[in-house]
Amino acid sequence: MSTVTLTQDSIDDVIGADGITLVDWWASWCGPCRQFAPVFEAASEKHPDVVFGKIDTEDQQQLAAAAQITSIPTLMAFRDGILVFSQPGALPAGDLEQVIEAVRGLDMDDVKRQLAEQEAPESPA
């Protein structure tokens, strides 16, 4: 599967879907972004079960601000609509593969339990 362009109008539907979505936040003027682009594209061809989305931070400034993107490229990984990884910087192909496999290997029941515990109000002792 090739990469898909994400916008303010499409991001919620894409990252909210079941499965894994990787998002590359980038800009055309960014050298490291241009270096990472072919690595990201190659991974998208290798992993057809994963959605690979790209967000141009120049075109989608409001979206980048809402996601608190302060450095590009930034890679985010979502699984079943939950942000499970976020890291700025261009990753080498091997490191991107490790991220994909780590996200694939997550016990999502455990992740959801941990999130519920973090969001629950603490009971008085």
N, C-alpha and C positions, 0 to 999 in steps of 0.2 A: 504494500500500500504506500502510495506517495504521501507527502505531507499535505495538510490542509491548512488554509489560512483561517485564523480565528479572529473574530471581531466582537465588539460589544453585543451585537445581535445574536451571535452563534455560540459564544463561549459557554454559557450555562448549560445548554443542551448537550454540548460535546463533553465537557468535564463531568457533568452530572450523570452521564450514562454509566451502566455497569461496565466493568473491565478497566483496562489501563489506558490512560491518556498522558502522553508526554508533551509538555509545552515549552517551546523555545522562544524566549523573549529576545528580540534582536532589533538592529537598525542597520540600514544600508551603509552608513558611514563608519561602522564599527569593524575594525580589522579582525579582532578575535571572533566576532560574529560570522564574518565571511569565512574564517578558517573552520569554524565549527559546522557550518551549513552542510558541506558534503558528508561529514561524519554522521550528522543527524539524518540526512537523506538516505545514506547507505543503510543505516539501522532501520529506517522505515521500510525499506525493501526486504530486509532480513526478517522482520517481525510483523507479518501481516495481521496478527491478532491484536496489535497495539495501535492506538490512534496517535499519530504524530502531528501536533498542531504548531503553527508558527504565528507569533503575534509581533507585528511591526510596531515598535514602541513610538515611532514618529507618527504613524498613521492612527494609532490607538492610544493616544496620550492619556485620556481619561481612564482607560482600562489599566494602563501601566501604573498610573497613580493609585488607583483603587487596590491594585495588587502589591503596592509598595515596592515597585521595582526601582532600585537605586543603582544597579550595576548590570551591564549587559555584556555578553549574553548571560541570561539566567535560565536554568533548566528547572522546571517544576514537573513532578510526577503526581498524578492523581490516580487513585484506584477506587472504584465504586463511588466516585464523587467526593472522596476525601483526599486532601493534600497530604501526601506521605513523604515527599522529598522536595527540597528547594535549595539550589546552590548556584551562586554566580560563578562565571568563568567557563571557558571553553574546555570541554572534556575530551581527552583522547578516546579513540574508538573502544579500547579495552575497558576504560572506566565507565563509558556509557553502557556497555554490555553488562557490567557488574551492577549498575543501577537498575537496569531492566530486570535482571534475574532476581535482585533483592526485592523489588516491588512485586514480582511474580510470586515470590516465596512468602510474602507476608501472610500471617494468619489474620484475616480481616475481622473475624469474630473477636479476637484479642484486641485488635486496634480499636474497634468500636466500643469494647468494654472500657478500655483505657480512656477514650474520649469521654464516655459517659461519666466515669469517675472524676475526671477533671472538671466537667461542667456541673456536677452535682454540688449543691450547697453543702458546706461542711456542717455536720450535726454538732450541737453543743456537747462538750465532754461531761 
